[in-house]
């Protein structure tokens, strides 16, 4: 790999803004189906919450329970059965997994969009360009998911083996548990940084499976700490935006939640709030991907 001088983290972030600013309308259309699908997957949680609040505050509901003392010969009174929620826990958990998959696809379609932008390709009309992005993304989806699984499995396996090894270390269990936890986090962060560009290698250099992981490792070799500091800044900015958005939408939920309970539109209110929060999350993810792409291109020289 060529030795190149890496730019400041904030220059990469500024370049990401430049890449997305001129093509925000296309990216918005590309992400819109994923945002809507993720919000619909979270709607059952809103309906379950609406059901619980309705049962709690409906006329005649008792919030204070009185239990009569029972003697030895008193018959055992069975606890009243609770009415099941509209959606069972396994349904909501399955939908949460789908939301995770949709979040992964955000990275895929963003990378495919940026690839077309950097290549100067553009179909007539926003809708036509969005369709072309999905047309290029769909064949890559299985390989992209597989690379991501390997990307996550590698640090997970390392953490598991390190945890097993640390369990045989003699000494105070309390002290070693904290030491092992810190070291496991460091090992996970180390492996995560090595494999950070595996998804980029698949989309832009057609590196599949383990080749993408090894290509990412080779890119970072001999400049690990320089790359790691920039990735940390990217993730800090990304998480900062998401925490700010989450806090803002919590405040909105607290303000409009009582109105939703009174009017009977709590599910709709929570859905709209969730839709806004997911939109911010997916948009900041696209921003993070764009900054990472700029760094990836500089690492290649």
N, C-alpha and C positions, 0 to 999 in steps of 0.2 A: 504494500500500500504506500502511496506517496505521502510524504510528510508535509502537511499543510498547516497553516496557522489558523486556528479556530477563532471565530469571532466571539464577541461577548454574548451572553445568554439573551440579553435584552435586544440585541440587534437581530437575533434569530426570531424573537417574538415580534419585533417590528416588521420583519419581512413576512412573517405569517399573516399579520394584519393586512399587509399589502397584497398578498396572494388572494386572500379571501374577500377583501373589500371590493375588488373589481368584478368578482364573480359571486357575490352574496345571493343574488336572486336565483341563480342556477342551483347553488348549494341548498338554499331554502326549499326549493321544489324537490330536490333529491332527498333531503332529510324529512320532509313533511310526512310521507307514508310511515316511516319508522317512528316518528314522534307520535302520530295518531294511534298506531298499533300499540305502542308502549303504554300510552294513557288508557286505552281500552283494556289492556291487561291488568292495570291497577284499579279499574273501576269496581270489580267485585269487592275489594277492600273497602271502598267508599260505601258500597251498598250494605256490607256487613256492619260498618260503623253506624250507618243510618238506622239499621234494624235495632242495634243495641241501645242507641239513644232513644228511639221510639218506645222500646219496651221499658226503659228506665223512667221516662217522663210522661208516659201515657196516663190519662185520668184513672185514678184508682190504684196505681202501682204503689207498692209499699217499699220504702227504702230502709225501714227499721224492722227487723224480724224479732218475733217473740217466740221463744222455745219453752214449752211447758216442762217442768221438772217431772220426770217419770220415776215411778216406784219400781219395785222388783217385779211386780205382776203386771205392770202397765204394758200395753201392746207397743211394739216397735213401730213408729210412724216413719214411713219411707219419705225421703226428701223429694220435694216436687221436681218433676222432670222439666228441664229447661227446653223451650222451643228451639229447634235447630235454626242456625243462621241460614240465610239464602244460599250461601256458598260455603262448602265444607273446607277445612284447612288444606286438604290435599289439592283441591282445585286452585286455591290462591297460591300455594307453593309452586305448583306447576306453572302458573302464569308468571310468577316471579322469575323462574328459570328462562321463560321466553323473553322477558324483559332483559335479562342478562345477555341472551343471544342477540337481541335487537341492538343492544349497546355495542356488541362486538361488530355487528354489521355496519354501524355508523363509521367505525374506523375503516372498514373495507371500502365503502362507497366514497368516503372522503379521499382516500388514497387514489382511487380510480379517477375521481374528479380532478385531483391535483395533477395526476399523470397527464391527463388530457390538456390541462391548462398549461403545464410546462412544455408540452409538445406543440402547443399552438393549434390544437384541434377544437373545432366548435361546430356543432350542428345548427342549422337555422332554427331559431325559436328556442325559448327556455324549455318548453316541454320536450321538444325533440332532443335537446342535449341531455336532459335528465333521463330520458328513455335509453339513450346511448350509454350513459354511465351505468345503468342497471344491466344493460345488455353485456357490457364488459365485466361487470361484477359477478353475475350469476355463475359463469363457468369457473371463476376463481374461488367461489365461496367454500367448496369442500376442502380444497388445499389450504385456504386461509384459516378455516376452523381447526384443521389438523395441526398446522404450524402453531397456532395459539395454544392448543392443548399441550403440545410439546414444550412450548415456552413456559407454561405454568407448571407443568409436571416436573420439569428439571429442578427448579428451586424447591418445589414441594418434596421431591425425593431426597434432595440434599438436606433439607431441614429435618426430615424424618430420620435419616441415618445419623445425623449429628445428635438428635435428641436421644436416640437409642444408645449411642456411644457415651453421651454425657451421663446416662443413668447408671453407668458402671463406675463412675468416678467416686472414690470414697470421700468422706468429709461431711460437713453439715448440709443436710438436705435443703434447708432454707437458703443458705448462701449460694450453693451450687445451682439451685433452680433459677435464681436471678441471673447468675453468670451465664448459664446455659441459654436463658431466654434472650439476653443481649447478644450473645454470639450467634444464635439462630437467626435473629433479625439481621445481623450483619452479613451472614452467609446468604440469606434470601435476597438482600439488597445487592450483594455482589453478583450473584447469578442473574438476577433480574436485569442489571445494567449490561452484563455481557450479551444477553439475548434481546435487548431492547429493540434492535433494528431488524429482527427476523421477519416481521410482517412487511417492512419496507423492502427487504431483499426479495420477497416473493413477488410483490407487485411490480417493482421497477427493474429487477434483474433476473426474474424467473428462477429463483432459487427455491426449490421445494423441499419439504420435510426437514431432515436433519441438516441438509446443505444450507438452508436459510439460517439456522441457528449457528452453525460453524462460520458462515460468512459474517454474521453479526459479531461474533467473538473476534474474528480476524481484523475487522474494521477498528475495534477498540484497542487492540493489542498495542502496548507501549504508550498509550495515552489514556489509560483508564480513568485517572482522576480528573483530567481535563473534561472528558466526556461526562463523567458522573456528576460533576458540579453543575453542568448545564442541564442535565436531565432533572436534577433536584430542583433547580430554579423553575423549569417548565412545570413540574408537578406541583410546586408550591403555588405558582400563579394559578394553575388550573383548579387546585383544591380551594384556594382563596376565593375565586369567583363562585364556585359551587357552594361553599359555606355561606357566602353573602347572600346568594340567591335563595338557599334553603331557609336562612333566617328571615328574609323578606317574605317568602311565601308562608312561613309559619305565622308571621304577624297578620298577613292577609287572611289566613284560615281562621285565626282567633277573632278577627273583626267580622268576617262574613259567616262564620260557623253558626252563631246564634240565629242569624237571619235565615239560614238554611233550615235550621230545626223548626222554627216557627212557620215558615212557608211550606215546609215539606220538600224542599229542593236541596237538601243537604248533599245527596249523592251527586247532583249536578254541580254544586258548588265545589266539592272536593275534586271532582273530575277536572273542572276548569283550572283549579289551582295546581293540580298535578300535571296537567297539560303544559302550563306555563313553566313549572319547575323542570320538567323533562326537556322542554325546548332549550332552556338555558344550559342544562347539562350536556345535551347533544351538541349544541353550538360551541361550548367551551372544549368539548372533546375534539371537534373538528379543528379548533384553534391549536390545541396541543399537537395534533397530528401534523398540521402544517409547519409548526416550528420544528418538530422532529425531522421532517423531510428536509428542511434546509440544512440542518446539522448533518444528516445522512449524506447529502450531496457533497458537503464540504469534506467529510471524512474520506470520500472516494477520490477526492482531488480533482 
